[in-house]
Amino acid sequence: MTLQRPADFKNLSTPDTFKALLADRVYYICKKSHLFGWMGSRIVKKLPRFDGVVVIRRSEHETRDVCERLGVETTCIEQLELLKLANTHKITLVDFSEDLFSMSWCKKLAEHPNITRCDFMQAYFEVNEAIQLYKPLQEERAFVIDNLQAYDRIYDRLTDDLSKRTLMSWLQVMLNFDRTPLYQTRMPQEMEYMNALFQQASIIPKKDEVYVDVGAANGDTVHKFLNASRMQYKKIVALEPHEANYNALLNIQNILPNFFAYRYLAGDKEDLVSFYNNPHTPEGSNALMEGNTVVKQVKLDDLVPDATFIKMDVEGYETSVLRGAANTIKANKPNMAVTTYHYARDFLNIIATMDEIHKYKYIALRQPHVNMHDFSYYFSDTQSFA
């Protein structure tokens, strides 16, 4: 069956992947990467068995780094050794590849009759782990299946073909546990949120923007905005409640004109709120988990009513930020980049909330990676993204 839109998934059955993880030998196939370092260690101890790692583009340094990232004692084997072992054992390769070459290499190895490729998403499903930080994949998948008609309406709200295909890719991965479709819709990582030249990729800043970075982290997206705008802007406002990240923003404030950093949380009312400072992953700090500190929450309507370009990445708190910026959005119609990957419900709730405030003419969906992170909506009344 050709899948044309989200409603076509309604008769999908759950893939049977657990048998693959009960093979005679189970190996990770990977290379040194943020994805592997973060996710590989989270599931290795929950697998029925684990025998080692096949390292892509192997070097002594990379092999050592990959093994250290796992946090368990392990061994690395060469491709020829793997193929020799496959003559007498059934082998499963848990695939952590992040580029077409690596994925193709893994699929080529899986042409051997005793080797099975298993995307790491399949392993995540079987051990009931979270694909991001917050909800197990099994729970998120069930939500998607129960709300396919709602995703179908989102499909119709997206205004360019690449966005529709990107949504379908995300749904296929959520339901089939194989990231292969993402390779066909990803955009270059350096063009995430904004860029200077290509309107299909992301938002192109105008001259004299009042740029607001909500969830500015350590300033990485501020740097991206400076490059995309060619340093031509009116004002930059950065909000970041995590203390260490905020201190990094202060360093930028000391040298950059018309740059204002605030250790605030943006939301739908002014208040003091509980906030979780993640000691291990600052980017995972958020206002939805049980807090370990208190921060000031403000409305963008009060802090930056002249905003013309807003980017937000706030770990599932996006709809609250939008409600607190409703007057600014209605008045200015700012271009907006809003992350939508923290929870499956974000894909639905963000557009619903935005449409209640202002129904943008153009809505795009883009993704810069071949994992389930960093999907973003782009909203504009002037840029078509086509």
RAQUIFEN-V969670 format. One record per residue. N is the residue number from 1. PSI is psi in radians with two decimals (NA if undefined). NEAR is the number of other C-alpha atoms within 12 Angstrom. D_FIRST is the distance of its C-alpha to the first C-alpha in Angstrom with 1 decimal. Layout:
BEGIN
N | PSI | NEAR | D_FIRST
N | PSI | NEAR | D_FIRST
END
This chain:
BEGIN
1 | 2.32 | 9 | 0.0
2 | 2.19 | 9 | 3.8
3 | 1.96 | 18 | 6.3
4 | -0.52 | 19 | 9.2
5 | 2.91 | 30 | 11.7
6 | -0.66 | 34 | 13.0
7 | -0.33 | 26 | 12.6
8 | -0.21 | 20 | 8.8
9 | -0.01 | 30 | 9.8
10 | -0.47 | 23 | 11.9
11 | 0.32 | 14 | 10.7
12 | 2.42 | 22 | 10.7
13 | 2.79 | 13 | 13.3
14 | 2.20 | 21 | 16.1
15 | 2.47 | 22 | 16.0
16 | 1.67 | 17 | 19.1
17 | -0.23 | 26 | 21.1
18 | -0.60 | 25 | 24.6
19 | -0.61 | 23 | 25.2
20 | -0.61 | 30 | 24.8
21 | -0.05 | 36 | 27.6
22 | 0.38 | 25 | 29.8
23 | 2.97 | 28 | 30.1
24 | -0.60 | 24 | 33.6
25 | 2.43 | 29 | 33.6
26 | 2.11 | 39 | 31.8
27 | 2.56 | 45 | 32.4
28 | 2.48 | 46 | 31.5
29 | 2.16 | 47 | 30.6
30 | 3.10 | 42 | 31.8
31 | 2.97 | 35 | 34.3
32 | 2.11 | 34 | 36.8
33 | 2.81 | 24 | 35.0
34 | -0.72 | 21 | 35.2
35 | -0.88 | 29 | 31.8
36 | -0.76 | 34 | 32.9
37 | -0.61 | 24 | 36.4
38 | -0.81 | 25 | 35.2
39 | -0.58 | 34 | 32.3
40 | -0.75 | 41 | 33.1
41 | -0.39 | 28 | 36.3
42 | -0.41 | 26 | 34.8
43 | -0.22 | 31 | 32.8
44 | -0.64 | 35 | 34.7
45 | -0.21 | 21 | 37.1
46 | -0.15 | 19 | 34.5
47 | 2.60 | 32 | 32.6
48 | -0.61 | 22 | 33.4
49 | 2.78 | 25 | 35.0
50 | 2.21 | 33 | 35.4
51 | -0.25 | 29 | 37.1
52 | -2.83 | 30 | 37.3
53 | 2.38 | 42 | 35.8
54 | 1.97 | 41 | 34.7
55 | 2.19 | 37 | 35.8
56 | 2.38 | 32 | 34.1
57 | 0.96 | 20 | 36.9
58 | 2.35 | 22 | 39.4
59 | 2.85 | 17 | 43.0
60 | -0.75 | 14 | 45.7
61 | -0.78 | 14 | 45.6
62 | -0.70 | 22 | 41.8
63 | -0.81 | 28 | 41.7
64 | -0.72 | 21 | 44.5
65 | -0.74 | 24 | 42.8
66 | -0.80 | 39 | 39.4
67 | -0.67 | 32 | 41.3
68 | -0.64 | 22 | 43.4
69 | -0.50 | 27 | 40.5
70 | -0.54 | 32 | 39.1
71 | 0.17 | 20 | 42.3
72 | 2.73 | 20 | 42.4
73 | 2.27 | 18 | 44.1
74 | 2.99 | 26 | 41.7
75 | 2.73 | 21 | 41.8
76 | 2.46 | 31 | 40.0
77 | 2.71 | 25 | 39.1
78 | 2.85 | 21 | 38.5
79 | -0.79 | 24 | 35.5
80 | -0.66 | 12 | 37.6
81 | -0.67 | 15 | 38.8
82 | -0.81 | 33 | 35.3
83 | -0.63 | 26 | 34.2
84 | -0.73 | 18 | 37.5
85 | -0.58 | 22 | 36.8
86 | -0.26 | 27 | 33.3
87 | -0.35 | 16 | 35.1
88 | -0.12 | 17 | 36.4
89 | 2.61 | 20 | 34.3
90 | 2.25 | 27 | 30.7
91 | 2.41 | 38 | 30.0
92 | 2.27 | 47 | 27.6
93 | 2.05 | 46 | 27.6
94 | 1.96 | 47 | 27.0
95 | 2.05 | 43 | 25.9
96 | 0.31 | 46 | 27.7
97 | 2.66 | 41 | 27.2
98 | 0.20 | 32 | 27.3
99 | 2.84 | 28 | 27.0
100 | -0.65 | 21 | 24.9
101 | -0.86 | 17 | 27.7
102 | -0.74 | 25 | 28.0
103 | -0.74 | 32 | 24.3
104 | -0.66 | 21 | 24.1
105 | -0.78 | 25 | 27.3
106 | -0.76 | 37 | 25.9
107 | -0.57 | 26 | 22.8
108 | -0.76 | 19 | 25.2
109 | -0.62 | 30 | 27.4
110 | -0.05 | 27 | 24.5
111 | -0.32 | 18 | 24.1
112 | 2.36 | 23 | 27.2
113 | -0.35 | 18 | 26.4
114 | 0.13 | 25 | 28.3
115 | 2.27 | 32 | 26.9
116 | 2.30 | 34 | 23.9
117 | 2.33 | 40 | 22.9
118 | 1.93 | 41 | 22.5
119 | 2.54 | 40 | 22.1
120 | -0.44 | 48 | 25.0
121 | -0.60 | 42 | 22.8
122 | -0.74 | 39 | 21.8
123 | -0.67 | 47 | 25.6
124 | -0.72 | 39 | 26.3
125 | -0.77 | 36 | 24.0
126 | -0.59 | 32 | 25.8
127 | 0.11 | 24 | 29.2
128 | 0.78 | 23 | 28.5
129 | 2.87 | 30 | 29.8
130 | 2.43 | 31 | 29.4
131 | -0.36 | 37 | 27.4
132 | -1.91 | 29 | 30.1
133 | -0.24 | 28 | 33.4
134 | -0.76 | 23 | 32.9
135 | 2.46 | 24 | 30.1
136 | 2.60 | 25 | 28.4
137 | -0.65 | 33 | 24.8
138 | -0.74 | 28 | 24.2
139 | -0.73 | 24 | 25.8
140 | -0.69 | 33 | 24.0
141 | -0.74 | 36 | 20.5
142 | -0.67 | 23 | 21.6
143 | -0.77 | 25 | 22.8
144 | -0.80 | 33 | 19.5
145 | -0.69 | 30 | 17.6
146 | -0.27 | 22 | 20.5
147 | 0.51 | 24 | 20.5
148 | -0.62 | 32 | 17.0
149 | -0.63 | 20 | 18.4
150 | -0.70 | 25 | 21.2
151 | -0.55 | 34 | 19.0
152 | -0.66 | 27 | 17.3
153 | -0.63 | 22 | 20.9
154 | -0.71 | 33 | 21.7
155 | -0.77 | 33 | 18.9
156 | -0.44 | 25 | 20.7
157 | -0.45 | 29 | 24.0
158 | 2.50 | 36 | 23.3
159 | 0.11 | 30 | 24.8
160 | 2.77 | 26 | 23.5
161 | -0.72 | 25 | 20.2
162 | -0.65 | 28 | 20.9
163 | -0.75 | 38 | 21.4
164 | -0.73 | 31 | 18.1
165 | -0.59 | 30 | 16.4
166 | -0.73 | 39 | 18.8
167 | -0.76 | 46 | 17.9
168 | -0.65 | 37 | 14.2
169 | -0.80 | 37 | 15.5
170 | -0.78 | 44 | 17.9
171 | -0.73 | 42 | 15.4
172 | -0.71 | 34 | 13.2
173 | -0.74 | 33 | 16.5
174 | -0.55 | 43 | 17.9
175 | -0.47 | 37 | 15.1
176 | -0.23 | 32 | 14.2
177 | 0.63 | 36 | 17.8
178 | 2.12 | 33 | 17.3
179 | 0.05 | 36 | 18.9
180 | -0.75 | 37 | 17.5
181 | -0.45 | 29 | 15.8
182 | -0.45 | 35 | 19.3
183 | -0.40 | 29 | 20.8
184 | -0.18 | 24 | 19.0
185 | -0.10 | 29 | 20.4
186 | 2.63 | 38 | 23.7
187 | 2.75 | 30 | 27.0
188 | 2.38 | 22 | 30.3
189 | -0.60 | 21 | 32.1
190 | -0.21 | 23 | 35.3
191 | 0.16 | 28 | 33.8
192 | 2.35 | 37 | 32.7
193 | -0.85 | 46 | 34.1
194 | 2.72 | 45 | 36.3
195 | 2.99 | 30 | 37.3
196 | -0.32 | 26 | 39.9
197 | -0.66 | 18 | 38.0
198 | 1.91 | 22 | 34.3
199 | -0.39 | 25 | 33.1
200 | -0.49 | 32 | 29.4
201 | -0.81 | 35 | 30.0
202 | -2.99 | 46 | 32.0
203 | 2.34 | 43 | 35.1
204 | 1.98 | 35 | 38.0
205 | 2.54 | 38 | 41.2
206 | 2.95 | 27 | 43.9
207 | 2.57 | 20 | 47.5
208 | 0.65 | 20 | 49.5
209 | 2.56 | 30 | 46.7
210 | 1.69 | 34 | 47.6
211 | 2.26 | 46 | 45.0
212 | 2.12 | 45 | 44.3
213 | 1.82 | 46 | 42.7
214 | 2.03 | 49 | 41.9
215 | 0.96 | 45 | 41.4
216 | -0.11 | 46 | 43.0
217 | -2.30 | 39 | 43.2
218 | 0.18 | 31 | 45.7
219 | 0.15 | 34 | 45.4
220 | -0.68 | 22 | 42.6
221 | -0.38 | 35 | 40.8
222 | -0.79 | 40 | 44.3
223 | -0.71 | 27 | 44.8
224 | -0.74 | 29 | 41.4
225 | -0.73 | 41 | 42.5
226 | -0.71 | 33 | 45.9
227 | -0.78 | 21 | 44.3
228 | -0.56 | 30 | 41.8
229 | -0.06 | 29 | 44.7
230 | 0.66 | 21 | 47.1
231 | 0.31 | 25 | 49.5
232 | 1.79 | 21 | 49.9
233 | 2.85 | 28 | 49.6
234 | -0.75 | 25 | 51.8
235 | 2.59 | 31 | 51.2
236 | 2.25 | 40 | 49.0
237 | 2.17 | 44 | 48.7
238 | 2.22 | 47 | 47.1
239 | 2.25 | 47 | 46.6
240 | 1.96 | 43 | 46.2
241 | -0.27 | 43 | 47.5
242 | 2.22 | 39 | 47.3
243 | -0.84 | 30 | 50.9
244 | -0.73 | 24 | 50.4
245 | -0.71 | 32 | 47.9
246 | -0.71 | 30 | 50.2
247 | -0.60 | 23 | 53.1
248 | -0.65 | 26 | 51.1
249 | -0.58 | 35 | 50.6
250 | -0.58 | 26 | 54.4
251 | -0.66 | 17 | 54.9
252 | -0.73 | 26 | 52.9
253 | -0.54 | 23 | 54.9
254 | -0.35 | 14 | 58.1
255 | -0.29 | 12 | 57.3
256 | 2.23 | 22 | 54.9
257 | 2.57 | 17 | 56.4
258 | 0.68 | 21 | 55.1
259 | 2.26 | 29 | 52.9
260 | 2.05 | 32 | 53.1
261 | 2.42 | 39 | 51.7
262 | 2.36 | 35 | 51.6
263 | 1.17 | 31 | 51.0
264 | 2.73 | 39 | 49.3
265 | 2.27 | 49 | 46.1
266 | 2.42 | 49 | 44.6
267 | -2.77 | 38 | 43.6
268 | 0.13 | 24 | 44.2
269 | 2.75 | 23 | 47.9
270 | 2.21 | 21 | 50.9
271 | 2.98 | 16 | 51.7
272 | 2.21 | 19 | 52.3
273 | 2.69 | 26 | 49.1
274 | 2.39 | 22 | 48.2
275 | 2.40 | 31 | 46.3
276 | 1.94 | 28 | 44.9
277 | 1.85 | 29 | 46.2
278 | 1.99 | 25 | 43.9
279 | -0.31 | 17 | 46.5
280 | -0.67 | 12 | 43.9
281 | 1.63 | 17 | 41.4
282 | -0.61 | 23 | 43.0
283 | -0.28 | 30 | 39.8
284 | 0.07 | 28 | 38.6
285 | 2.47 | 36 | 41.6
286 | 2.97 | 39 | 40.7
287 | 0.05 | 35 | 42.0
288 | -0.35 | 26 | 39.6
289 | 2.95 | 21 | 40.8
290 | 2.17 | 15 | 44.2
291 | 2.76 | 19 | 46.6
292 | 0.16 | 18 | 49.4
293 | 3.04 | 21 | 51.1
294 | 2.32 | 22 | 51.7
295 | 2.83 | 28 | 51.0
296 | 2.29 | 24 | 51.7
297 | 2.37 | 31 | 48.8
298 | 2.83 | 31 | 49.2
299 | 2.37 | 28 | 47.4
300 | -0.52 | 39 | 46.4
301 | -0.59 | 28 | 47.9
302 | -0.61 | 20 | 51.3
303 | -0.75 | 28 | 51.0
304 | 1.19 | 33 | 49.4
305 | -0.21 | 26 | 49.4
306 | 0.26 | 28 | 49.4
307 | 2.40 | 36 | 46.1
308 | -0.23 | 36 | 44.2
309 | 2.10 | 44 | 41.5
310 | 2.23 | 50 | 40.2
311 | 2.39 | 45 | 38.2
312 | 2.37 | 45 | 37.5
313 | 1.65 | 42 | 36.1
314 | 0.62 | 43 | 37.6
315 | 0.81 | 38 | 35.5
316 | 0.02 | 35 | 33.9
317 | 0.19 | 36 | 37.0
318 | -0.72 | 44 | 35.7
319 | -0.60 | 33 | 35.7
320 | -0.72 | 32 | 39.3
321 | -0.75 | 42 | 40.2
322 | -0.77 | 43 | 38.6
323 | -0.59 | 30 | 40.6
324 | -0.11 | 31 | 43.7
325 | 0.25 | 41 | 43.1
326 | -0.79 | 32 | 42.3
327 | -0.69 | 27 | 45.5
328 | -0.73 | 31 | 45.2
329 | -0.77 | 35 | 41.6
330 | -0.69 | 26 | 42.7
331 | -0.75 | 16 | 45.8
332 | -0.34 | 26 | 44.6
333 | 0.92 | 29 | 40.9
334 | 2.57 | 36 | 40.7
335 | 2.49 | 41 | 37.8
336 | 2.40 | 47 | 36.1
337 | 2.05 | 46 | 34.1
338 | 2.08 | 48 | 32.9
339 | 2.59 | 42 | 31.2
340 | 0.46 | 37 | 28.3
341 | -0.07 | 40 | 27.3
342 | -0.61 | 35 | 29.9
343 | 2.62 | 35 | 28.1
344 | -0.56 | 40 | 24.6
345 | -0.37 | 30 | 26.4
346 | -0.64 | 33 | 28.0
347 | -0.57 | 42 | 24.9
348 | -0.83 | 31 | 25.6
349 | -0.59 | 31 | 29.3
350 | -0.81 | 39 | 30.4
351 | -0.68 | 39 | 29.0
352 | -0.77 | 24 | 30.2
353 | -0.77 | 25 | 33.6
354 | -0.75 | 37 | 33.8
355 | -0.52 | 24 | 33.0
356 | -0.50 | 18 | 35.8
357 | -0.96 | 23 | 38.2
358 | 2.25 | 30 | 37.1
359 | 1.67 | 22 | 34.0
360 | 2.58 | 31 | 33.5
361 | -0.67 | 22 | 32.4
362 | 2.31 | 32 | 30.2
363 | 2.16 | 41 | 28.1
364 | 2.70 | 46 | 26.4
365 | 2.20 | 50 | 24.6
366 | 2.77 | 50 | 25.4
367 | 2.33 | 41 | 25.4
368 | -0.02 | 31 | 27.9
369 | 2.88 | 33 | 26.9
370 | 0.79 | 36 | 24.1
371 | -2.92 | 38 | 24.8
372 | 0.35 | 43 | 24.4
373 | 2.71 | 32 | 27.7
374 | 0.43 | 32 | 29.1
375 | 2.45 | 39 | 26.5
376 | 2.54 | 43 | 28.5
377 | 2.46 | 47 | 28.5
378 | 2.24 | 45 | 30.8
379 | 2.33 | 44 | 32.5
380 | 2.60 | 35 | 34.6
381 | -0.12 | 25 | 36.1
382 | -0.42 | 21 | 37.0
383 | 2.17 | 29 | 34.5
384 | -0.37 | 28 | 31.1
385 | 0.23 | 32 | 29.4
386 | NA | 22 | 27.7
END
